[in-house]
Amino acid sequence: MTAQRILSWTPAAIVFDCDGTLMDTECHWQDARLRALREFGFTPAPGFAERAQGLHYTECGVLMAEEAGHPELGEDLTERLLAHFGALVADRPLTMPGARRLVEQTARFAPLAVASNCPREVVESSLATAGLLDRFAHVVVPDDGLGIRPKPHPDVYLTAARLCGTDPADTLAVEDSHCGIEAAERAGMRILGVGPSPADRTAALVDLWVRSLDEPEVRGWAGDRVPAQILWNRPTMNP
């Protein structure tokens, strides 16, 4: 990891993952997966939660069906998974520690976007309920019609950077899962990872890893960017 590539730098744009990064929804996904599997009389195999983290919901439904030994039920399990997840998010939307403050701070010096594997309606609804949606110029999700593939493909991140008018190399990605981090790395972005201590393969792809967006170094980095930008852009006065 190369922390100074983040801490000494002001990105031209910032693209956030949603689930597990901005919104505390991983518990909802776990509950939704369990409920969907139980409806069909299945139980998850050991380690399933780790294998499913960050996957597009359709891929998660297929994985659930395959690991249950009934691949023909992939579409049905996907439908039930999404229904349960939507109900849980609507009932109890939660933001991750430090997410609200970081979004408010960074929105003052860079355009923001969200790149998520979730359906657009779920992302926008959860962010709106949390009072964060209006801080983001763009929300990008997989879209077959537009050729935007889900993470770990880089498409959502590349599209977000393009919509923000920035080069991916000048853009910061904020992510919590290996799947999403791989997508951002393939897009050529610098990466701030967040969550419990990552596996070695994940740590190797990020520039800085923090346990929470509420960490002092993250708060300090974001807070320092606003006055730096204001001073740098101030017109020079003739003596």
N, C-alpha and C positions, 0 to 999 in steps of 0.2 A: 504493500500500500504506500501511496505517495501523498500524504495528507496535505503538504504545502501546495500541491496542484489545485486544491480546493481553497485552503485557508488564506492563501495570498492572491486570490483571483476573484474577479468580478465577472460572472457569466453574462452573456448577452441575452439569455433566456433560461428559464428553469422549467423542467417538465417533471411533474410528480406522478408517481403511481398512486392509485387510490386505496385499494384494499390492503390493510396492514401497514400503510405508510401514512395516509391522511386519515382514513377511517378505520376504526377498530372493528373490522368485520370478520377476521379470521375465525373467531368463536362462532359467528353466525354461519360461516361456510361449514365448519365442522358439525354444527348442530343440523344444518340442512342436509349434509351428506348422510349423517346417521339416520335422520328421519326418512329420507328417500330410500335408503337401503332396507330399513326395517319394514317399510310398506311392502316390499317384495320378499321379505323373509330372509334378508341377507345381513351379514355383519362384516365390517371392514377388516381386511387382513392387517397384521402388524406392520407399522410403518406407513400405512396408507396416507395419513395426513401429510407427512413430509413429501411423499411422491406427488400428491395432488396440489401442493402449495404453488400458487401463481399460474396454474393452468387455466386456459380458457374454459368456460363452464361446459361447453360441448365436449371438449377433450376430457374433462373430468367425468362427465357422464359415461363416456365410452370406457374410460379406465375403470370406473366402478363396475360396469357391466362385465368387462373382461375379467377382472379379478374375482368377480362373483361366479365366473364360469358360465355366464349367459350373455355373450356379446350381442345377441339379437335384441336385448333389452336396452341398448345404449340410448336410443331416442327417448324411450319412456322414462328412464332414470334421469336423463338430462332435463326433461320437462318437469318432473317432480322436484328435482334439485333446485331449479330456478324458482319454482313457485314457493318452496319453503324458505329459500334465502330472501326473496323479496318481502315476504311477510315478516320475517325476523328483523330485517333492516328497518322496515317501516315502523315496527313496534319499538325498537330500541337503537336508534342511531347514536354512535359514539365516535368521538374524534380521538386520535392517538395523542399521547402526551407531547406537548410542544408544537403540534401540527398547526393549530390555529395561529399561534404567535408567529411561527416561521412564515406562513402564508401571508399574513398581514405585513410583516417586515419586508419580505422579498418583493411583494407586489409594488413596493415604492421605488424599486430601482430596476426591475426587469419584467418583461412580459411573462406570464405564467400559463402553462397548459397542463392538462391531465392526460396521461396515456394509460389506458386500463384494458384488461382483458374482459371486463364485465360488460353486460349490455348497457347501452347509453342511458336508458331510462333509469336503471338502478344507480349508476354513477351520479347522474344529475340530480336524482331525487334525494340521495343520501347527502350530497354536498349542499343542496338547497336547504334541507332540513337543518344541517349544521351551520347554515349561514355563511358558507364559503363559496358557493357557486359563482357569485358575481365577481370574484377575484381572478377568475380564470378566463383568458381570452378564447381558449379553445379546449374542447374535450374530444379526444380521439380514441376510438374503439375499433376493434376489427370489423371489417365491412367487405363481404365478398363482392358486392357490386362495384366497389371502388378498388378492389384488389389489395386491401389492407389486411394482411395476415396477422394472427395473434402472436403474442410473445411465445416462444423465444425468438421468433423472427423480428427483425429490427423495424418493421414497417410502421408501427404506431409511434415510435420515437422519431423516425425520419419524417413522418408526416407532421408531427407536432412541431418540430424544428422549422420545417418549411412554412407552416402556417404562421409561426411567430416571426418569420423573416430572418432567421439566423442559420448559420452554418452549424451542423452537429458538433463540430470540434469546439465551438464557442458556447455550447449549451451544456447545462448541468442536468443530470438525471438523478432523481431521488427515489430509491427503491428499497424493498425489503426482502424480495425472494430471489433465489438463484435464477429462476426462469426470466424474471424481469431484468435482472442485472445482466444476464447474457444478452438480452435484446438490446439494452442500452449500450453495452460494450460493442456489439456488432454494428450499432449505428454510429460509433465513433465518438461517443460523448464521455465527458468526465462524470464520475459516479460517486454519489454520497449514499452509502448503504446504511440501513438502520434496522435494529432488532437485536436479538440475542447473538452471542458470539457466532460468527459464521464458520462454515466448513472451509477447509483450506482452498478448495476449488472456487468457492465464492469470494473469499478474501483476496485471491489473486487477481480478481477482475475489477476491484473497486479502488478508488483513490483514498477514501476516508470511510471508516466504519464507526458508527456511534450506536450505543444501546438505545438512545432515545433522541428525538428531535428537540428535546428540552435540555440537552447537554449544554453546559456553559460555553464550550468552544463553538457550537453551532449558533447559539444565541448571540455570542460576541461577534462571530463572522458576519452574520446577517445585519446586526445593528451597525457595524462599522461601514457597511457598504453605502448606506444612505448619505451620511455626511461626506464621504469620499466622492460620491457621484456629484453631489451638489457643488462642492468646491471645485471639482475638476471642470464642470460645465459653466462655472461663473465667468462672465465676460471680463476680460482684462481692462482695467481702467487706465486711461492715459494720465500721466503725472501732470 
